Amino acid sequence: MRKHAMLAIIVMACIALLSGSAGAAKISPALLTDTYTDAEKEDQSFGEESILWVSSQSGKPVRVAYLSFAGMTTLPQQISSASLKMYVKEVERPGKVSLYLYDNAAMDTITWMDQPEYGREALGSLDIQETGWQSWDATDFMKKAAEECSEGCPFSLVLVAEGDASISFASLEGSAEEKATLVYEAS
């Protein structure tokens, strides 16, 4: 009888342990600001625009978008998956858009001349061919953000077009239904 009681306790402890680890939380940091910079208008800021542009010419970025999110409080090893969802408003030239990390908040008043330096390594990319909702796998991005900003600092996602792409996205100043979302699962 004692063996059965002990076995039951062990089984219940295992079930509790497994159910506790299976409960990953979905976290969506608040989007605080967004903007883009433009090489042709190097002293102008675009934080009040209803769209965000990313463009490149001959493989060099000429418009770069910044999205700043509230502080990170998760450790990298706790993140199991992440996605960035954005609404594409216009595709002038289709192509690849990559995600980079700037480990601080980018102000919505930055210009091409004073834009911050972001990470050198792309942490995800997506080939965009049409308007509508697009989703990136942002797992590597979120893990890097957690590594760099584990003490609650705000962080920025930087969108950079590759090749000769030119694409616009909905911004915070546009429709609430088209607002970008960044969601990650953490245990």
Backbone hydrogen bonds, N-H to C=O, Kabsch-Sander energy under -0.5 kcal/mol:
donor,donor_aa,acceptor,acceptor_aa,energy
5,A,1,M,-2.0
6,M,2,R,-2.6
7,L,3,K,-2.6
8,A,4,H,-2.4
9,I,5,A,-2.1
10,I,6,M,-2.3
11,V,7,L,-2.6
12,M,8,A,-2.5
13,A,9,I,-2.3
14,C,10,I,-2.3
15,I,11,V,-2.4
16,A,12,M,-2.4
17,L,13,A,-2.4
18,L,14,C,-2.7
19,S,15,I,-2.8
20,G,16,A,-2.0
21,S,17,L,-1.8
22,A,18,L,-1.5
23,G,19,S,-0.6
24,A,22,A,-1.7
25,A,186,A,-2.9
27,I,25,A,-0.6
27,I,184,Y,-3.3
32,L,30,A,-0.7
32,L,68,S,-2.9
33,T,68,S,-1.2
35,T,66,Y,-2.2
37,T,64,V,-2.5
39,A,62,V,-3.1
41,K,38,D,-0.9
42,E,39,A,-0.6
44,Q,41,K,-2.0
46,F,36,Y,-0.6
47,G,108,D,-0.9
49,E,46,F,-1.3
52,L,169,F,-2.8
54,V,167,I,-2.4
55,S,63,R,-1.7
56,S,165,A,-2.5
57,Q,60,K,-2.6
59,G,163,G,-2.3
60,K,57,Q,-2.0
62,V,55,S,-2.7
63,R,55,S,-1.8
64,V,37,T,-1.4
65,A,159,L,-1.9
66,Y,35,T,-3.1
67,L,157,L,-2.5
68,S,33,T,-2.7
69,F,155,F,-3.3
70,A,30,A,-2.2
72,M,153,C,-1.5
78,Q,75,L,-1.6
79,I,75,L,-0.5
79,I,76,P,-1.3
80,S,78,Q,-0.5
80,S,185,E,-2.5
81,S,185,E,-0.9
83,S,183,V,-2.7
84,L,136,W,-1.7
85,K,181,T,-2.9
86,M,134,Q,-2.4
87,Y,178,E,-0.7
88,V,86,M,-0.6
88,V,132,G,-2.7
89,K,87,Y,-0.6
89,K,168,S,-2.0
90,E,168,S,-1.2
92,E,90,E,-0.5
92,E,166,S,-1.8
93,R,166,S,-1.9
95,G,128,I,-2.2
97,V,126,L,-2.5
98,S,160,V,-3.0
99,L,124,G,-3.0
100,Y,158,V,-2.1
102,Y,156,S,-2.4
104,N,102,Y,-1.6
107,M,105,A,-0.5
110,I,107,M,-1.3
113,M,42,E,-2.3
115,Q,111,T,-0.6
115,Q,112,W,-0.7
119,G,101,L,-3.2
122,A,120,R,-0.5
123,L,99,L,-3.3
126,L,97,V,-1.9
128,I,95,G,-3.0
128,I,126,L,-0.7
129,Q,127,D,-0.6
132,G,88,V,-2.3
134,Q,86,M,-2.6
136,W,84,L,-2.7
138,A,82,A,-1.7
138,A,136,W,-0.9
139,T,82,A,-0.7
141,F,123,L,-0.8
142,M,138,A,-2.8
143,K,139,T,-2.4
144,K,140,D,-2.1
145,A,141,F,-2.6
146,A,142,M,-2.5
147,E,143,K,-2.0
148,E,144,K,-2.4
149,C,145,A,-2.6
152,G,72,M,-1.8
152,G,149,C,-1.2
155,F,69,F,-1.4
156,S,102,Y,-3.1
157,L,67,L,-3.1
158,V,100,Y,-2.9
158,V,156,S,-0.5
159,L,65,A,-2.5
159,L,157,L,-0.5
160,V,98,S,-2.3
160,V,158,V,-0.5
161,A,63,R,-0.6
162,E,96,K,-2.8
165,A,162,E,-1.6
166,S,93,R,-2.8
167,I,54,V,-2.7
168,S,90,E,-2.6
169,F,52,L,-2.6
170,A,87,Y,-2.4
171,S,50,S,-1.7
173,E,49,E,-0.6
174,G,171,S,-1.6
178,E,175,S,-1.2
179,K,176,A,-1.1
181,T,85,K,-2.2
183,V,83,S,-2.5
184,Y,27,I,-2.8
185,E,81,S,-2.7
186,A,25,A,-2.6
187,S,78,Q,-2.0
